[in-house]
């Protein structure tokens, strides 16, 4: 089944929704906010557009979807006031795959506009939003039509699982659903080849769509050079192996399944950007975060409750694609075991992410 048909964050605003379980992603956006602000200031002061056109790629749904717009508006507003300039008009394009719950985000727009008017006053220029569904591994906009692209926690998703892992008689990555310390070199080679192909297509598409002087800020989950950090896919793989040993899922199905996601190193990112040639790297940083601690829960809660919160935010991200492969019936049990596994691993293993953040500009 095509990734575009099954990959989406949990919609709505219920207990298992992405909207209510994305504080980790929000905190990462806050951590990288200074890079977004710096890049917008540079772009705005170099071009002074009357209408600033921004696209957020992989926006998902819920409060985070409008957070980038809010940050950009505040940044440009401050610069305009300092320079005694008239505020520009803003046009924001919200992009994600076709299964994304755009409606939840659109329903929050009236409150967003109300807060904007209260904070900025009637002198503030118009601000428009529209949805742009589709895969960012291809064209989304006309040539020379966008000033700035933003993407956070989306580009580690691949357009598909590497063919080398799916069309062979004997699975290469037996017992794992992702790249692990024990995966054969051929698995890493296949994943990186797919990432290189996808990311080059992404860069080429955005280069065509960006206006001269245009820029991008991208944050994605990366990997440290020694591959010593354990991310959620590795833990989910452990749980699925336990369930396969108890005949709760088919072992053959587990061996044949690989998550269509790749977390590159900073050097791999740099290599692909330089190979593709459409962009100049202004900034490329690695920010490590503990994916157990970096959620909005009280510091004094017990470990079990914290692990439950972690399981919810991982479920909001991963459930759609796991359900398409292993069925809905095991989801509650899978994430109950995931929570328990987190309790056992935390403090023993490095449950951290290497977040790669880059500011790149269109080459002249």
Protein Blocks (a to p, Z undefined) as FASTA:
>chain_A
ZZklmgccdehjbfkbmklmmmmmmmmmmmmmmmmmmmmmmmmmmnopabdcdddehklg
ajklmmmmmmmmmmmmmmmmmnopacddddddddddfkbcfklmmmmmmmmmmmmmmmno
jmlccddddddeddfbbcfbdehkbfbdcdehklmpcfbdcfklmmcfbdfkgoiabdcf
klcfklmmmmmmmmmmmmmmmmmmmmmmpcghiacddddddddfklpaccfklmmmmmmm
mmmmnopacfklmmmpccdbddddfklmmmmmmmnopaccfbdcdddddfklmcccdfkb
cfklmmmmmmmmmmmmmmmmmmmmnojklmmmmmmmmmmmmmmmgokaccdddddddddd
ddZZ
